[in-house]
Amino acid sequence: MSNLLTYAQKLVYTLMSLMPSRYQQNSLRGLLGLFLEASGRLPEAQLRLTLPEHSQTVSPSSLSRFLNQYKWSCPSVIKAMRQSVLQQILANRPVGRRPTLQVILDLTTLEKTGTL
């Protein structure tokens, strides 16, 4: 469990370092806080708790600006996510024959326009 926590912390710090301003770091922290607050709950409760108005650290308008207007590097975030998942997989693979592995990361919500 602590190994998973170490990977998660490293990923969060990496994502925070990719944000160009302190305001964007705060918004990302607030967004992650909403996701963590809702984890482990029933689907109806998850939906209610992930609404922007339930954030304890940032306003709903600041979350909206973070997701819709701020200019942070989507390709850098995707690259960091991919590297983190790959490190986790390689660190936890069993000894012996390499299994066939397929991983799908749904990152479609990160960017609505543009190209990579």
Sequence and secondary structure as in RCSB ss.txt:
>XXXX:A:sequence
MSNLLTYAQKLVYTLMSLMPSRYQQNSLRGLLGLFLEASGRLPEAQLRLTLPEHSQTVSPSSLSRFLNQYKWSCP
SVIKAMRQSVLQQILANRPVGRRPTLQVILDLTTLEKTGTL
>XXXX:A:secstr
 HHHHHHHHHHHHHHHHHSSSHHHHHHHHHHHHHHHHHTTS HHHHHHHTSGGG SSS HHHHHHHHHT    HH
HHHHHHHHHHHHHHHHT  SSS          TTS SSS  
